[in-house]
């Protein structure tokens, strides 16, 4: 039976420290953006594009990382 931690790290092509930095960076940005979205719900004129812009950036980062990890498997 494989270890779920090492399996995930292998799947994403990262070491534990690399994964910690990447995942915590995503989490902090999502929490900060969530706060901006909450403030936007009260004051609609503030942070009008913050949520959608961050979702787009995080998605693009994740797709690029996934492609690099997938391509890494093909290196001999």
N, CA, C and O atoms as a CHARMM CRD file, in Angstrom:
* protein
*
  304
    1    1 UNK  N      0.86100  -1.17300   0.00000 PROA 1      0.00000
    2    1 UNK  CA     0.00000   0.00000   0.00000 PROA 1      0.00000
    3    1 UNK  C      0.90800   1.23800   0.00000 PROA 1      0.00000
    4    1 UNK  O      1.85900   1.32300   0.77700 PROA 1      0.00000
    5    2 UNK  N      0.59900   2.18400  -0.87800 PROA 2      0.00000
    6    2 UNK  CA     1.43900   3.37900  -0.98500 PROA 2      0.00000
    7    2 UNK  C      1.02300   4.42900   0.04000 PROA 2      0.00000
    8    2 UNK  O     -0.12400   4.47700   0.48400 PROA 2      0.00000
    9    3 UNK  N      1.97400   5.25200   0.39200 PROA 3      0.00000
   10    3 UNK  CA     1.75000   6.34500   1.33200 PROA 3      0.00000
   11    3 UNK  C      1.02800   7.47400   0.59500 PROA 3      0.00000
   12    3 UNK  O      1.52100   7.93100  -0.43600 PROA 3      0.00000
   13    4 UNK  N     -0.12200   7.93900   1.08900 PROA 4      0.00000
   14    4 UNK  CA    -0.86800   8.98700   0.37800 PROA 4      0.00000
   15    4 UNK  C     -0.10700  10.30800   0.27200 PROA 4      0.00000
   16    4 UNK  O     -0.32000  11.06800  -0.67300 PROA 4      0.00000
   17    5 UNK  N      0.76800  10.58700   1.22100 PROA 5      0.00000
   18    5 UNK  CA     1.54400  11.83200   1.17000 PROA 5      0.00000
   19    5 UNK  C      2.55300  11.75900   0.03300 PROA 5      0.00000
   20    5 UNK  O      2.59600  12.64100  -0.82400 PROA 5      0.00000
   21    6 UNK  N      3.36500  10.70600   0.02700 PROA 6      0.00000
   22    6 UNK  CA     4.38400  10.60000  -1.01500 PROA 6      0.00000
   23    6 UNK  C      3.75300  10.40800  -2.38900 PROA 6      0.00000
   24    6 UNK  O      4.29800  10.87800  -3.38800 PROA 6      0.00000
   25    7 UNK  N      2.61500   9.72700  -2.45500 PROA 7      0.00000
   26    7 UNK  CA     1.91700   9.54700  -3.73500 PROA 7      0.00000
   27    7 UNK  C      1.48400  10.90600  -4.28700 PROA 7      0.00000
   28    7 UNK  O      1.67800  11.18500  -5.47000 PROA 7      0.00000
   29    8 UNK  N      0.90500  11.74000  -3.44600 PROA 8      0.00000
   30    8 UNK  CA     0.45700  13.06000  -3.90700 PROA 8      0.00000
   31    8 UNK  C      1.64400  13.91500  -4.32700 PROA 8      0.00000
   32    8 UNK  O      1.59200  14.57800  -5.36300 PROA 8      0.00000
   33    9 UNK  N      2.71400  13.91000  -3.53700 PROA 9      0.00000
   34    9 UNK  CA     3.90200  14.69200  -3.88200 PROA 9      0.00000
   35    9 UNK  C      4.47000  14.23600  -5.22700 PROA 9      0.00000
   36    9 UNK  O      4.89300  15.06000  -6.03800 PROA 9      0.00000
   37   10 UNK  N      4.47700  12.93800  -5.45500 PROA 10     0.00000
   38   10 UNK  CA     4.95200  12.42000  -6.74600 PROA 10     0.00000
   39   10 UNK  C      4.01000  12.85900  -7.86600 PROA 10     0.00000
   40   10 UNK  O      4.45900  13.24900  -8.94500 PROA 10     0.00000
   41   11 UNK  N      2.70800  12.79500  -7.60600 PROA 11     0.00000
   42   11 UNK  CA     1.72100  13.19000  -8.62200 PROA 11     0.00000
   43   11 UNK  C      1.89300  14.64400  -9.05500 PROA 11     0.00000
   44   11 UNK  O      1.71600  14.96600 -10.23000 PROA 11     0.00000
   45   12 UNK  N      2.23600  15.52100  -8.11500 PROA 12     0.00000
   46   12 UNK  CA     2.38300  16.93900  -8.44300 PROA 12     0.00000
   47   12 UNK  C      3.81900  17.32200  -8.75000 PROA 12     0.00000
   48   12 UNK  O      4.08800  18.47200  -9.09700 PROA 12     0.00000
   49   13 UNK  N      4.75200  16.37700  -8.62800 PROA 13     0.00000
   50   13 UNK  CA     6.14300  16.62200  -8.97600 PROA 13     0.00000
   51   13 UNK  C      6.84700  17.59600  -8.05600 PROA 13     0.00000
   52   13 UNK  O      7.64100  18.42100  -8.50700 PROA 13     0.00000
   53   14 UNK  N      6.55400  17.50400  -6.74300 PROA 14     0.00000
   54   14 UNK  CA     7.15100  18.43000  -5.77600 PROA 14     0.00000
   55   14 UNK  C      7.70600  17.66200  -4.58600 PROA 14     0.00000
   56   14 UNK  O      7.23400  16.57600  -4.25000 PROA 14     0.00000
   57   15 UNK  N      8.72000  18.25100  -3.95500 PROA 15     0.00000
   58   15 UNK  CA     9.19800  17.73100  -2.67200 PROA 15     0.00000
   59   15 UNK  C      8.23500  18.24500  -1.60100 PROA 15     0.00000
   60   15 UNK  O      7.36700  19.07400  -1.87300 PROA 15     0.00000
   61   16 UNK  N      8.40800  17.73300  -0.37500 PROA 16     0.00000
   62   16 UNK  CA     7.53100  18.21200   0.69300 PROA 16     0.00000
   63   16 UNK  C      7.68400  19.71500   0.92400 PROA 16     0.00000
   64   16 UNK  O      6.67400  20.41400   1.00900 PROA 16     0.00000
   65   17 UNK  N      8.92400  20.24500   1.03100 PROA 17     0.00000
   66   17 UNK  CA     9.05400  21.70400   1.21400 PROA 17     0.00000
   67   17 UNK  C      8.46500  22.51100   0.04800 PROA 17     0.00000
   68   17 UNK  O      7.81700  23.53600   0.26000 PROA 17     0.00000
   69   18 UNK  N      8.69400  22.04200  -1.17600 PROA 18     0.00000
   70   18 UNK  CA     8.12100  22.74000  -2.33400 PROA 18     0.00000
   71   18 UNK  C      6.59500  22.75300  -2.25800 PROA 18     0.00000
   72   18 UNK  O      5.95500  23.77200  -2.51600 PROA 18     0.00000
   73   19 UNK  N      6.03200  21.61100  -1.90300 PROA 19     0.00000
   74   19 UNK  CA     4.57900  21.50200  -1.81300 PROA 19     0.00000
   75   19 UNK  C      4.03600  22.38400  -0.68900 PROA 19     0.00000
   76   19 UNK  O      3.00900  23.04300  -0.85100 PROA 19     0.00000
   77   20 UNK  N      4.72500  22.39200   0.44300 PROA 20     0.00000
   78   20 UNK  CA     4.30200  23.22800   1.57100 PROA 20     0.00000
   79   20 UNK  C      4.24400  24.69100   1.15800 PROA 20     0.00000
   80   20 UNK  O      3.26300  25.38000   1.43500 PROA 20     0.00000
   81   21 UNK  N      5.29900  25.16600   0.49500 PROA 21     0.00000
   82   21 UNK  CA     5.34600  26.56400   0.06500 PROA 21     0.00000
   83   21 UNK  C      4.24500  26.86000  -0.94800 PROA 21     0.00000
   84   21 UNK  O      3.54800  27.86800  -0.83600 PROA 21     0.00000
   85   22 UNK  N      4.08700  25.97700  -1.93900 PROA 22     0.00000
   86   22 UNK  CA     3.07100  26.20500  -2.97200 PROA 22     0.00000
   87   22 UNK  C      1.66100  26.16000  -2.39000 PROA 22     0.00000
   88   22 UNK  O      0.85300  27.05200  -2.65000 PROA 22     0.00000
   89   23 UNK  N      1.36200  25.12500  -1.60500 PROA 23     0.00000
   90   23 UNK  CA     0.00900  24.95900  -1.06500 PROA 23     0.00000
   91   23 UNK  C     -0.33600  26.05100  -0.05000 PROA 23     0.00000
   92   23 UNK  O     -1.45300  26.56800  -0.04200 PROA 23     0.00000
   93   24 UNK  N      0.62700  26.39400   0.80200 PROA 24     0.00000
   94   24 UNK  CA     0.33400  27.44600   1.78100 PROA 24     0.00000
   95   24 UNK  C      0.19900  28.79800   1.08000 PROA 24     0.00000
   96   24 UNK  O     -0.59500  29.63900   1.50200 PROA 24     0.00000
   97   25 UNK  N      0.97100  29.00900   0.01100 PROA 25     0.00000
   98   25 UNK  CA     0.82600  30.24000  -0.76900 PROA 25     0.00000
   99   25 UNK  C     -0.55000  30.35700  -1.40000 PROA 25     0.00000
  100   25 UNK  O     -1.15800  31.42800  -1.39600 PROA 25     0.00000
  101   26 UNK  N     -1.04300  29.23200  -1.95100 PROA 26     0.00000
  102   26 UNK  CA    -2.40000  29.21600  -2.50600 PROA 26     0.00000
  103   26 UNK  C     -3.41300  29.49400  -1.39900 PROA 26     0.00000
  104   26 UNK  O     -4.32500  30.30200  -1.57500 PROA 26     0.00000
  105   27 UNK  N     -3.25200  28.83000  -0.26700 PROA 27     0.00000
  106   27 UNK  CA    -4.19600  28.98600   0.83700 PROA 27     0.00000
  107   27 UNK  C     -4.25900  30.40500   1.36500 PROA 27     0.00000
  108   27 UNK  O     -5.34100  30.94300   1.59700 PROA 27     0.00000
  109   28 UNK  N     -3.09900  31.00900   1.55400 PROA 28     0.00000
  110   28 UNK  CA    -3.06900  32.39100   2.06000 PROA 28     0.00000
  111   28 UNK  C     -3.73900  33.32900   1.06700 PROA 28     0.00000
  112   28 UNK  O     -4.51600  34.20200   1.45300 PROA 28     0.00000
  113   29 UNK  N     -3.43400  33.14300  -0.21800 PROA 29     0.00000
  114   29 UNK  CA    -4.06700  34.01600  -1.22200 PROA 29     0.00000
  115   29 UNK  C     -5.57200  33.78900  -1.29000 PROA 29     0.00000
  116   29 UNK  O     -6.32800  34.74000  -1.48900 PROA 29     0.00000
  117   30 UNK  N     -6.02200  32.53700  -1.12600 PROA 30     0.00000
  118   30 UNK  CA    -7.46100  32.27700  -1.15200 PROA 30     0.00000
  119   30 UNK  C     -8.15400  32.88200   0.06700 PROA 30     0.00000
  120   30 UNK  O     -9.25500  33.42200  -0.04800 PROA 30     0.00000
  121   31 UNK  N     -7.51400  32.79300   1.23600 PROA 31     0.00000
  122   31 UNK  CA    -8.12400  33.39000   2.43600 PROA 31     0.00000
  123   31 UNK  C     -8.18200  34.91000   2.32600 PROA 31     0.00000
  124   31 UNK  O     -9.18700  35.52600   2.68200 PROA 31     0.00000
  125   32 UNK  N     -7.10500  35.50900   1.83400 PROA 32     0.00000
  126   32 UNK  CA    -7.07900  36.96200   1.66200 PROA 32     0.00000
  127   32 UNK  C     -8.12900  37.39600   0.64900 PROA 32     0.00000
  128   32 UNK  O     -8.83600  38.38300   0.85200 PROA 32     0.00000
  129   33 UNK  N     -8.22000  36.64800  -0.44200 PROA 33     0.00000
  130   33 UNK  CA    -9.21700  36.96700  -1.46400 PROA 33     0.00000
  131   33 UNK  C    -10.62700  36.74700  -0.93100 PROA 33     0.00000
  132   33 UNK  O    -11.54300  37.49600  -1.27000 PROA 33     0.00000
  133   34 UNK  N    -10.80700  35.73200  -0.10700 PROA 34     0.00000
  134   34 UNK  CA   -12.10900  35.49700   0.51300 PROA 34     0.00000
  135   34 UNK  C    -12.53300  36.66300   1.37800 PROA 34     0.00000
  136   34 UNK  O    -13.69800  37.06100   1.37700 PROA 34     0.00000
  137   35 UNK  N    -11.57800  37.21200   2.11900 PROA 35     0.00000
  138   35 UNK  CA   -11.87400  38.38600   2.93600 PROA 35     0.00000
  139   35 UNK  C    -12.26600  39.56400   2.03700 PROA 35     0.00000
  140   35 UNK  O    -13.21200  40.29200   2.33600 PROA 35     0.00000
  141   36 UNK  N    -11.53100  39.74200   0.93700 PROA 36     0.00000
  142   36 UNK  CA   -11.87400  40.82100   0.00000 PROA 36     0.00000
  143   36 UNK  C    -13.27600  40.60900  -0.57300 PROA 36     0.00000
  144   36 UNK  O    -14.02300  41.57300  -0.73900 PROA 36     0.00000
  145   37 UNK  N    -13.64000  39.37200  -0.87400 PROA 37     0.00000
  146   37 UNK  CA   -14.98300  39.07700  -1.39400 PROA 37     0.00000
  147   37 UNK  C    -16.05500  39.37600  -0.34500 PROA 37     0.00000
  148   37 UNK  O    -17.12800  39.88600  -0.66800 PROA 37     0.00000
  149   38 UNK  N    -15.75000  39.05100   0.91700 PROA 38     0.00000
  150   38 UNK  CA   -16.70200  39.35300   1.98300 PROA 38     0.00000
  151   38 UNK  C    -16.89500  40.86000   2.11600 PROA 38     0.00000
  152   38 UNK  O    -18.02200  41.33800   2.24600 PROA 38     0.00000
  153   39 UNK  N    -15.79700  41.60200   2.08400 PROA 39     0.00000
  154   39 UNK  CA   -15.89900  43.06600   2.14800 PROA 39     0.00000
  155   39 UNK  C    -16.67600  43.58100   0.94100 PROA 39     0.00000
  156   39 UNK  O    -17.48300  44.50100   1.06900 PROA 39     0.00000
  157   40 UNK  N    -16.43900  42.99600  -0.21900 PROA 40     0.00000
  158   40 UNK  CA   -17.16400  43.37800  -1.43400 PROA 40     0.00000
  159   40 UNK  C    -18.67400  43.14500  -1.27600 PROA 40     0.00000
  160   40 UNK  O    -19.48500  43.90600  -1.80200 PROA 40     0.00000
  161   41 UNK  N    -19.03700  42.08800  -0.54600 PROA 41     0.00000
  162   41 UNK  CA   -20.46600  41.81300  -0.36500 PROA 41     0.00000
  163   41 UNK  C    -21.16100  42.92600   0.40900 PROA 41     0.00000
  164   41 UNK  O    -22.34700  43.18600   0.20600 PROA 41     0.00000
  165   42 UNK  N    -20.42100  43.57800   1.29400 PROA 42     0.00000
  166   42 UNK  CA   -20.97400  44.68200   2.08900 PROA 42     0.00000
  167   42 UNK  C    -20.86000  46.00500   1.34000 PROA 42     0.00000
  168   42 UNK  O    -21.78500  46.81700   1.33900 PROA 42     0.00000
  169   43 UNK  N    -19.71400  46.20300   0.70800 PROA 43     0.00000
  170   43 UNK  CA   -19.42900  47.43700  -0.03300 PROA 43     0.00000
  171   43 UNK  C    -19.13000  47.06800  -1.49200 PROA 43     0.00000
  172   43 UNK  O    -17.96600  46.91500  -1.86200 PROA 43     0.00000
  173   44 UNK  N    -20.15900  46.92600  -2.31300 PROA 44     0.00000
  174   44 UNK  CA   -19.98400  46.42700  -3.68400 PROA 44     0.00000
  175   44 UNK  C    -19.02200  47.23000  -4.55700 PROA 44     0.00000
  176   44 UNK  O    -18.55900  46.73200  -5.58300 PROA 44     0.00000
  177   45 UNK  N    -18.72300  48.44800  -4.16600 PROA 45     0.00000
  178   45 UNK  CA   -17.81700  49.28200  -4.95300 PROA 45     0.00000
  179   45 UNK  C    -16.34300  48.98400  -4.64300 PROA 45     0.00000
  180   45 UNK  O    -15.45400  49.49500  -5.32400 PROA 45     0.00000
  181   46 UNK  N    -16.08200  48.16100  -3.62100 PROA 46     0.00000
  182   46 UNK  CA   -14.71200  47.77300  -3.28200 PROA 46     0.00000
  183   46 UNK  C    -14.40100  46.37800  -3.82600 PROA 46     0.00000
  184   46 UNK  O    -15.28000  45.51800  -3.88600 PROA 46     0.00000
  185   47 UNK  N    -13.18100  46.16800  -4.21000 PROA 47     0.00000
  186   47 UNK  CA   -12.69100  44.84700  -4.65100 PROA 47     0.00000
  187   47 UNK  C    -13.57900  44.23300  -5.73000 PROA 47     0.00000
  188   47 UNK  O    -13.90300  43.04700  -5.67200 PROA 47     0.00000
  189   48 UNK  N    -13.96700  45.03400  -6.70600 PROA 48     0.00000
  190   48 UNK  CA   -14.91400  44.57800  -7.72800 PROA 48     0.00000
  191   48 UNK  C    -14.41200  43.39700  -8.55100 PROA 48     0.00000
  192   48 UNK  O    -15.21100  42.55500  -8.95900 PROA 48     0.00000
  193   49 UNK  N    -13.11600  43.31700  -8.80100 PROA 49     0.00000
  194   49 UNK  CA   -12.58800  42.23700  -9.64000 PROA 49     0.00000
  195   49 UNK  C    -11.59600  41.34600  -8.90600 PROA 49     0.00000
  196   49 UNK  O    -11.01500  40.44000  -9.50200 PROA 49     0.00000
  197   50 UNK  N    -11.40400  41.59400  -7.63300 PROA 50     0.00000
  198   50 UNK  CA   -10.38100  40.87600  -6.87300 PROA 50     0.00000
  199   50 UNK  C    -10.60600  39.36600  -6.87900 PROA 50     0.00000
  200   50 UNK  O     -9.67200  38.60700  -7.13900 PROA 50     0.00000
  201   51 UNK  N    -11.81300  38.92700  -6.60100 PROA 51     0.00000
  202   51 UNK  CA   -12.10500  37.49500  -6.54200 PROA 51     0.00000
  203   51 UNK  C    -11.90800  36.81400  -7.87500 PROA 51     0.00000
  204   51 UNK  O    -11.20600  35.80600  -7.95700 PROA 51     0.00000
  205   52 UNK  N    -12.50800  37.34100  -8.91200 PROA 52     0.00000
  206   52 UNK  CA   -12.40100  36.69400 -10.22800 PROA 52     0.00000
  207   52 UNK  C    -10.97300  36.74900 -10.76000 PROA 52     0.00000
  208   52 UNK  O    -10.51000  35.79600 -11.38700 PROA 52     0.00000
  209   53 UNK  N    -10.27200  37.85500 -10.51700 PROA 53     0.00000
  210   53 UNK  CA    -8.87300  37.93700 -10.95100 PROA 53     0.00000
  211   53 UNK  C     -8.00700  36.89500 -10.25200 PROA 53     0.00000
  212   53 UNK  O     -7.17200  36.25200 -10.88800 PROA 53     0.00000
  213   54 UNK  N     -8.20400  36.72600  -8.94500 PROA 54     0.00000
  214   54 UNK  CA    -7.38400  35.76200  -8.20800 PROA 54     0.00000
  215   54 UNK  C     -7.71700  34.33000  -8.61500 PROA 54     0.00000
  216   54 UNK  O     -6.81500  33.50400  -8.75300 PROA 54     0.00000
  217   55 UNK  N     -8.98400  34.02900  -8.80600 PROA 55     0.00000
  218   55 UNK  CA    -9.36000  32.67900  -9.24800 PROA 55     0.00000
  219   55 UNK  C     -8.67600  32.37600 -10.57800 PROA 55     0.00000
  220   55 UNK  O     -8.14900  31.28100 -10.77500 PROA 55     0.00000
  221   56 UNK  N     -8.68600  33.32900 -11.47000 PROA 56     0.00000
  222   56 UNK  CA    -8.05400  33.15700 -12.77600 PROA 56     0.00000
  223   56 UNK  C     -6.55000  32.92200 -12.62000 PROA 56     0.00000
  224   56 UNK  O     -5.99700  32.01900 -13.24900 PROA 56     0.00000
  225   57 UNK  N     -5.88300  33.73100 -11.78200 PROA 57     0.00000
  226   57 UNK  CA    -4.43500  33.57900 -11.58400 PROA 57     0.00000
  227   57 UNK  C     -4.09200  32.23100 -10.95300 PROA 57     0.00000
  228   57 UNK  O     -3.16300  31.55300 -11.39000 PROA 57     0.00000
  229   58 UNK  N     -4.84600  31.84800  -9.92400 PROA 58     0.00000
  230   58 UNK  CA    -4.56700  30.57500  -9.25800 PROA 58     0.00000
  231   58 UNK  C     -4.80600  29.40300 -10.19500 PROA 58     0.00000
  232   58 UNK  O     -4.03600  28.44300 -10.19700 PROA 58     0.00000
  233   59 UNK  N     -5.85300  29.47200 -10.98000 PROA 59     0.00000
  234   59 UNK  CA    -6.12700  28.42000 -11.95900 PROA 59     0.00000
  235   59 UNK  C     -4.97900  28.31700 -12.95500 PROA 59     0.00000
  236   59 UNK  O     -4.49300  27.22000 -13.23100 PROA 59     0.00000
  237   60 UNK  N     -4.54500  29.45200 -13.49300 PROA 60     0.00000
  238   60 UNK  CA    -3.45200  29.44600 -14.46000 PROA 60     0.00000
  239   60 UNK  C     -2.18200  28.86000 -13.84600 PROA 60     0.00000
  240   60 UNK  O     -1.49900  28.06100 -14.48700 PROA 60     0.00000
  241   61 UNK  N     -1.86100  29.24500 -12.61900 PROA 61     0.00000
  242   61 UNK  CA    -0.68300  28.69200 -11.93400 PROA 61     0.00000
  243   61 UNK  C     -0.79800  27.18600 -11.78100 PROA 61     0.00000
  244   61 UNK  O      0.16300  26.45500 -12.02300 PROA 61     0.00000
  245   62 UNK  N     -1.97000  26.72400 -11.38000 PROA 62     0.00000
  246   62 UNK  CA    -2.15100  25.29700 -11.15100 PROA 62     0.00000
  247   62 UNK  C     -2.04400  24.51800 -12.45700 PROA 62     0.00000
  248   62 UNK  O     -1.44300  23.44400 -12.48900 PROA 62     0.00000
  249   63 UNK  N     -2.61800  25.04400 -13.52800 PROA 63     0.00000
  250   63 UNK  CA    -2.56400  24.37200 -14.82500 PROA 63     0.00000
  251   63 UNK  C     -1.12100  24.31000 -15.31800 PROA 63     0.00000
  252   63 UNK  O     -0.68300  23.27600 -15.82100 PROA 63     0.00000
  253   64 UNK  N     -0.38700  25.40100 -15.17700 PROA 64     0.00000
  254   64 UNK  CA     1.01300  25.42800 -15.61300 PROA 64     0.00000
  255   64 UNK  C      1.83900  24.43400 -14.80700 PROA 64     0.00000
  256   64 UNK  O      2.64700  23.69800 -15.37200 PROA 64     0.00000
  257   65 UNK  N      1.64000  24.40800 -13.47300 PROA 65     0.00000
  258   65 UNK  CA     2.37600  23.45200 -12.63800 PROA 65     0.00000
  259   65 UNK  C      2.03100  22.01300 -13.01300 PROA 65     0.00000
  260   65 UNK  O      2.91300  21.15700 -13.08100 PROA 65     0.00000
  261   66 UNK  N      0.76800  21.75500 -13.25100 PROA 66     0.00000
  262   66 UNK  CA     0.33900  20.39800 -13.60300 PROA 66     0.00000
  263   66 UNK  C      0.96900  19.97500 -14.92400 PROA 66     0.00000
  264   66 UNK  O      1.40900  18.83300 -15.06100 PROA 66     0.00000
  265   67 UNK  N      1.01600  20.87600 -15.89300 PROA 67     0.00000
  266   67 UNK  CA     1.63700  20.54900 -17.18600 PROA 67     0.00000
  267   67 UNK  C      3.11600  20.25100 -17.01000 PROA 67     0.00000
  268   67 UNK  O      3.63600  19.31600 -17.61900 PROA 67     0.00000
  269   68 UNK  N      3.80700  21.04300 -16.17400 PROA 68     0.00000
  270   68 UNK  CA     5.22100  20.79100 -15.92700 PROA 68     0.00000
  271   68 UNK  C      5.41100  19.43600 -15.25600 PROA 68     0.00000
  272   68 UNK  O      6.31700  18.68500 -15.61600 PROA 68     0.00000
  273   69 UNK  N      4.55900  19.12300 -14.28100 PROA 69     0.00000
  274   69 UNK  CA     4.65900  17.83400 -13.58700 PROA 69     0.00000
  275   69 UNK  C      4.37500  16.69100 -14.55600 PROA 69     0.00000
  276   69 UNK  O      5.06100  15.66900 -14.52700 PROA 69     0.00000
  277   70 UNK  N      3.37400  16.85700 -15.40800 PROA 70     0.00000
  278   70 UNK  CA     3.04200  15.81900 -16.38200 PROA 70     0.00000
  279   70 UNK  C      4.17800  15.63400 -17.38600 PROA 70     0.00000
  280   70 UNK  O      4.50000  14.50400 -17.75400 PROA 70     0.00000
  281   71 UNK  N      4.78300  16.72600 -17.82800 PROA 71     0.00000
  282   71 UNK  CA     5.89300  16.64400 -18.78500 PROA 71     0.00000
  283   71 UNK  C      7.13500  16.06400 -18.14100 PROA 71     0.00000
  284   71 UNK  O      7.95200  15.43900 -18.81800 PROA 71     0.00000
  285   72 UNK  N      7.28900  16.26300 -16.83700 PROA 72     0.00000
  286   72 UNK  CA     8.43800  15.73000 -16.11700 PROA 72     0.00000
  287   72 UNK  C      8.46000  14.21600 -16.18700 PROA 72     0.00000
  288   72 UNK  O      9.53600  13.61800 -16.20700 PROA 72     0.00000
  289   73 UNK  N      7.30900  13.58700 -16.22500 PROA 73     0.00000
  290   73 UNK  CA     7.22600  12.13800 -16.30700 PROA 73     0.00000
  291   73 UNK  C      7.80500  11.60400 -17.61100 PROA 73     0.00000
  292   73 UNK  O      8.19800  10.44000 -17.68800 PROA 73     0.00000
  293   74 UNK  N      7.85800  12.44300 -18.62300 PROA 74     0.00000
  294   74 UNK  CA     8.32500  11.99400 -19.93700 PROA 74     0.00000
  295   74 UNK  C      9.83200  12.16500 -20.11500 PROA 74     0.00000
  296   74 UNK  O     10.38700  11.70400 -21.11200 PROA 74     0.00000
  297   75 UNK  N     10.49700  12.81100 -19.17700 PROA 75     0.00000
  298   75 UNK  CA    11.94500  13.01400 -19.27400 PROA 75     0.00000
  299   75 UNK  C     12.64700  11.69100 -18.97400 PROA 75     0.00000
  300   75 UNK  O     12.31000  11.00000 -18.01200 PROA 75     0.00000
  301   76 UNK  N     13.60900  11.35800 -19.79700 PROA 76     0.00000
  302   76 UNK  CA    14.33500  10.08800 -19.61300 PROA 76     0.00000
  303   76 UNK  C     15.65300  10.35100 -18.93500 PROA 76     0.00000
  304   76 UNK  O     16.41700   9.41900 -18.68700 PROA 76     0.00000
